[in-house]
Amino acid sequence: MNILKWNFNMKVRLVAEFFFGLFFWMYLPFLSIYFSEELGKVTAGVLLMCSQAVGVFANLIGGYLADTYGRKRMMVISSYIQTAGIVLITIANSAILESPWLTFIGFAIISITQMLYMPASSAMVADTVKDKDERNLVFAVFYTMININVVIGPIIGGLLFFTARFELFTASTIIFLAVALMITFLIKESLPVDENREKEESVSKVVMKQIKNYRVIFTDKVFFLFVFAGILISQTFTQLDLLLAVYIKESIPVQTLFSFGDFILKTNSETLFSWTIAENGLIVALFTVIITKFTNKFNDRMLFLISSICYAFSMLLFGFTISAYVIFIAMAIFTLGEILVVGIQNAFIAKIAPENQRAQYFAAAGLRWSVGRTIAPLTIPLAGLIGYKLTFIIIALLALTGAYLFEVMFKEMKKRPDLLMDDYKAG
């Protein structure tokens, strides 16, 4: 795949969103620490959960608005609001003002507005890239870019966040504004023309139509099974910075990984966790596009199944070992499960969604992550009650249940003539 031959919209977005994501990840991992120290753990936790709950609603609203008023328009509006959010954060961390509350408000604005941006962004790919295999690769490239940012951003941010916070946020403001301008002046609208689409509606009519549209979406049995299975399986990868972090810290002892003469490489819980997360990001960054090209030869049903099994098996390995080597092996298996479906999930949504409702389908599909992320913290008190092994077993069983629901979903697809494509007929 030659990126230089991509549609111009995709090229602009790749560059713009790379720099946006890079700077976003320079401070994102450290804000929870900052809020916990400045506002208290309970207050910070409640506030973050509330902002995420609002983000779920914003995600659904964003899908409707992108289908009604255009992909570009929603991306432009979202970009400028996010820029306003980072400006507020910069002011709240300047020499004239130090306010963790304003910092949180700015962060909430950015987080919520991102949920407005993403449905339009994903729908634009589906609108623009018609070939199934190429679409899978485009989604995979964007996902790889995100993971490169996840690896590089926190490393740079770790050096700057606690020592040069104002300068970091100032640079982020410049980048956010540059991204907004690029989207405004370089990207073209991709929303399919619909002469019957109403451009001006009252607020009440918009809300009622939205409720009606999403009710229709969730009566789509195939899509409902896809979302429900995704919520169950999300309980695996949402544990990377929750249950897995606590488990490694409390249960994995200091170990010698390598020794040669007088040189001894040891790991403690803190370094093991950071290396494990770095392993995940590096594998994704290096192999996503290659593996996605290879997996284009297989049907979606098989890939969803294998991915779910990889997630489940890795959870069992994590929960039944104190060996750093096994932890690394488990993360490799986990990451394989992640990569197998990264390119096909959004492409799958694009296939089953009606053309005039793509953004809403993408938005509703986002519930897999937002709802999953809301439920995920419950595993920590659960582990305190029943122990880590049983908790990891439960998470593995949820992933396998998700795999079963995917099987039911593909059987349901065979009953739908409009969805009987060649890659679903196999199996």
N, C-alpha and C positions, 0 to 999 in steps of 0.2 A: 504494500500500500504506500503510495507516494503522497505525503501530506501536501506537497506543492500543487497537486492536482485537485485538492479539495475545493469545494464551494467556498467563495470568498467569505461568506458569513462564518463558516467554521474556522477559517484561518484567523480571522480577527478575534473570535471568541477564544480560541486556543491561547493566543498571546495574552489577551486581556485578562482572562480568568486565571492564567498561570501566575501573573504578577499579583493579582488580587488575592489568590489563595496563599501564595508565598508569604505575603505580609500578614494575612489573617492568622496563619498558623505560627507566626512569630510571637503572638501574644495570647492566642486562645488557650494553650495548655496551662498558662500561668495565672489566668484570671480567676479560676476556682480557688487557687491558693490565696490570691490577693483578697478576694471577697470573704473567704473564711477567716483570714487574719483581721480584716478591717470591720466586718459586719457580724462575725460569729458563724460557726458552722451551721447551726440550725436556721438562722435567718438567711444565710447564703443558699442553703439547700432549698428552702421554701421558695425563695425568689427565682432561682433557676428553674425549678419545676413549673412555676407559674408562667414564666416566659416561654417555656417549651409548650405548655398547654395552649397558650395564645398562638404560638407558631403553628400548631396543628390546624387551627381554624384559618390562619392566614394562608396556609398551604392550599386548603380547599378553595378559599376565596380566589387565590392566585390562579388556580386552574380555570375557574369560571371566567375570570376577567381576561385571561389570555386567549380563551376560545371566543370571547365576545368582542374584545377591543383590540386584539393583536398581540403577537409574541413580542415584537420590538417595543411596543409602547410600554408593556409591563416591565420589560427588562430595563428600559431607560428610567422609568419612574423609580423602580427598586434601587437602581444604581445610585441615583442622586440622594435618595433617602438614606441609604447606607453611608454615603459620603457625609451626610449631616450627622449621622450617628458617630462616626469616627472623629468628626470635628468636636462634638460634645465631649468625647472621651479625652481628646487632646487638651481641651480647655480645663477639664476636671483634673488633669495631672500636670498642670503648668506651675510656674513660679508664683502666679497670682491666686491660684485656687487648688486645693487638694480635697477632692470630694469622691469617696468611694460610691456614694449613692448616685451621683451624676454619671460616674463611670459605668455603674450597672445599667442605668437608663440608656446610655449610649450603646452598650453592648446588647441590651434587649432589643433596641431598635434595629441594630444590624442583624441579629439572629432571626427576628421575626420577618424582616423584610427579605432576607435570603429565602425564606419559605415562599414568598410571593414570586421571587425570581426563578426558582428552580423548575416549576411546571412549564413556564414559558420557554425556558432554555432547553429542556428535554424535548418539548413538542417541536421546537425549531429544528432539531436534528431529525426528528421523524418526518417533518415536512420537506426537508431539504435533501436528505439522503434516501433515495428510493430503493436501492439494491439492499437486500437483506444482509448479505455477508459484509458488505461495505459498512452498513449501519452498525453492525456488531462491532466492527473494528474501530469506528469513530467513537462509539461509547467507551470502548476499551482504552483508546488513547486518552480521552478526557479523564478516565478513572486513573490511569497511570500517572497523568499529570498531577492529580490530587495527591496521590501517594508520594510522589517526589516532593511535593510541598510539605507533606506530613513528616518526611524524614529531614529535610533541610531547614524548614521554618523553625521548629523548636530548638534546633542547635544554635541558630543565630539568635533567636529570641532569648534563650537561656543566658546569653552573654549580655543582652541589652535591657531586658525587661526590668530587672531589679537595680540596674545602675544608670541607665539612660532612657527611662520610660517616656519622658516627654519627647525626646528626639525620635524614638521609635514610632510613637503615635503621629508625630508630625510627618515623618516619611510615609507612613501608612495613609495619611490624609491625601498627600500628593498622588499616591498610586491609585487610591479609590477614585479621586476626581479624574485622573487620566483614563481609567477604565470606563467611567461614565461617559466621558467625551468620545471615546472610541466607539462605544455602542451607539451613541447618538448620531454620529456623523458617518460611520463606516458600515454599519450593519443595515441590511434591507429587510423589510417585513416579509414573513414567509407564510402567514395565515392564509389558507385557501379561501378564494373569493366565494362568498355566499350572499347572493342578492337578497335573500330573505332575512339576513341577520339584522336585528334591530340595533341601531347604534345609540339611541338615546332612550333610556328607560328610567322610571322612578326608582328610588331606593327600595321601596317595598316590593316592586315588581321584580327587581334584580334578586332580592333575597328569596322570594317565593319561587322564582325560576331556578335558582341555585338548588334549593331544597328538592325541587322536583327532579332536576337533572341528576343529582347525586343519589336520590332514591332509585332512579332508573338504573344508574350505574351499578349499584349494589344488588339489584335484582338480576344482574348478569351473573349467573352461577359460576361460570368459568373465572371471571374476574374476582368474585368474592372468595372463591377457594384459593386463588393466587395470593390475595392479600392476607387471608387468615393463615395460610401456610407460612407466608413470609414473616408474620408476627411471631409465630412459634420459633422459627429458625433464627430470627433476630436475637433470641435469648442466648445464642452462642457468642456471636461477635460483639454484642454490647457488653459482654463481661470482660473484655480485654483490659479496660481501665477501671473495672469494678471488682468482681469476685477474684479474677486471676491476679490482679495487683495485690489484693489483701492476702490471698493464699500464698503467693510467693514470699511476701514479706514475713508472714507468720510461720510458714511450714518448711521452707527450703533453707537448709543450712549452708554455711560457707563451704565452698568446694574448690578443689584444685582442678582446673580444666586442662592445663598443659604445663609440663615442666621439661626443661632442657638445660642440663648443667645447673648453674646457679639461678637461671631464669625460671620463675614460677608464676603462672597466670592463675589467679584465684578470682572467684566471684562471690559476692554476697547477695542478699536479696534485692538490694537497690540496683546494683549493676546488672544482675540477671534479668530483672524486669525490663530495664531500659534496652538491653541488648535483644531481648525477645521481641519487643515492639519494633526496634530497628530492623530486626530480621524480617518481620512481616512487611514493613514498608519497602525494604530493598528488594525482596522477592517479587512483590507486586510491581514495583517500578521496572525491574529488569525483565520480567517474563510475561506480563499480562498480554501484550500485543502478540508475542510469539505463540503463547498457548491459545489465545483467542483465534488466531489463524488456523491452528491445528484443530480446535474444537468445532470450527465451522463445518467440518466433515461429518459431525454427529448431529442427531436430532436433539431438540430441546429437552424432550422427556428424559433421555438418558443422562444429560448433563445436570438437570435439576436433581435427579436421583443420586448420582455419584457425589455431587456437591454436598447434599444433605448428609450422606453417610460419612463423608470426610469431616464435616462439622461435628457429628455425633462421636466419631472415633477419637478425634482430637480432644474433646471434652473428657472422655474417659481416661485418656493418657495423662492429661493435666492433673486430674483428681486422684490418680493412683500412683504417683511417683514423687520422689524427693530428689531425683537425679536431674541435674542441669542439662545433661545430654538428652534425656528423654523429653524435657521441656522444649528444647530446640527442635527435636523431631516432631513433637506434637504441633508446634507452631508452623512447621513446614507443611504438615498435612492440613492444618486449619487453613493456611494461606492458599493451598491448592484448591480447597473447596471454594474459597472466595473468588479465585481467579476464573474457575470454570464457568461461573455464571455472570461475571461482571459485565461481559459484553452483551449477553443475550437477554438479560432481564428487561432493560429498557426497550430493546428491540422487540421483545415479546409483547410488552404493553402496547407498543406502536402497532403491532399486527392485529391485536384483538380489539383495539379502540376504534370506533367510528371516526372518520377523518375530522368531522366538525366537533368532536369531543376529546381530542387527544390530550390537550392540556389538563382537562378535568380528570381524565383517567390517570395521567401521570401524577397529578396532585393527590388523588385518592390512593394511589399505590404508595405514596410517601408515608401513609399510615403504618406501613410495615415497620419503618424505622422509628417514627415518632412515638407510636404506641409502644413498640418494643422497648424503646429507650426509657419510657416512663415506667414500665413494669420492671425493667432489669435490676434496679437497686434493691428490690425485695430479696434477691438471692443472698445478700450479705447478712441480714438478720436470720434468714433461713439456715444458712451455714452455721450460725451460732446455736441454733436449736437442734439441728439433726447432724451436723458435721459436714466437712467438705466433700467426702466421698459420695454420700447420698445426694448432696446438692448437685454435684457434677453429673451423677447418674440421671437425676431428674432433667437437667438441661439436655443431656444426650437423648433422652426419651422424647423430649419436646421436638428436637431436630428430626428424629425418626418419624414422629407423628406428622411433622411437616412434609416429609418425603411421601408418606402415605396419602396425604391430602393432594399433593401434586399428581400422584397416580390417578386419584379420583378425578382431578381436574382434566387430565388428558383424555380419560374415558368420556367425560362429559363433552369434550370438544369434538369427539367423533360423532356426536348427535347433532352437531351444528354444521350444516352444509357450508355456511359462510366462513367457517374456520378450518375446513378440511383441506389443509395445505399438505404438500408432499412430505414435509419434514415431520408432520404429526401422524401421518398414516403409518409410518414405521413403528412397530410396537403397539 
